[in-house]
């Protein structure tokens, strides 16, 4: 009887062991964005996932969703604010803090190094900090590729007047819309993931993006001309649900912040380095032109009202614009 009892006990123990649930992380971080899995943004987030899960000893698990799998950028931003998704990166950053638009003022910065200096300075930290009032925590901010250029299916853009009348797809970012309007173009707001078909079907004549985005999304298949104007660069803040972050114990906050900064720096380095290779792809598939120094002066003059409008409506002051320029030196 004793032998049967021990055998039964042993079998019970085995069954109990089998029935135990798999180890679950204490915190799950669901991250979604609109770019394809081949993009630098997604690769940097794979790095983030690996570093966070390893450094936290599995206490934080990370799920990644690319290519608008959970929704377009504004939709995902709302999900992050509500907490159904915990993080994102993308073009709807004004929902976090409208002052992020200061980085996007047309022709504000002369180089990518300059804008990175501003973003990584105390000036940049202050802009990130103020996103908390809207429910977002931002551990790091980088650049979403290089300078933005304009492509279209109608003609090269060599002068500011050449943009007049073109229907240009734009993301829901005010400075882009206002810049296109200042140039006489007709901006059309279309979700990033739907832009290819809009170009292919002729719903719009063109779009604006850094070369990396144009190449990754294969916009060149529906566009003939690419004009290098270097008119704007975009911030790429890492936007996190504030309450989720605040729930982390101090040691996991440190792990999370370190991994976010490392991923963003990797993203900046590799995204910017990739632009030259992407340009080679675009040159093989499009007619590419660059505006002259003389034309650039006229472009700058034509879009200056965009700067003035933001100062007038109080989005940011002239002193803040000068602080951004000073931080970039």
Secondary structure, DSSP 8 states (H G I E B T S, - for coil): -HHHHHHHHHHHHHHHHHHS-----SEEEEEE-SS-TTSHHHHHHHHHHHHHHHHTTTSEEEEEE-TTTT--HHHHHHHHHHTSS-EE-SS-GGGT-GGGGGGGSTT--SSHHHHHHHHTSHHHHHHHHGGGGGTEEEEEEEESSS-EEEEESS----SGGGGTT-EEEE-S-HHHHHHHHHTT-EEEE--GGGHHHHHHTTSSSEEEE-HHHHHHTTGGGG--EEEEEEEE--EEEEEEEHHHHHTS-HHHHHHHHHHHHHHHHHHHHHHHHHHHHHHHHHHHHSEEEE--HHHHHHHHHHHHHHHHHHHHHTSS-HHHHHHHHHHT-
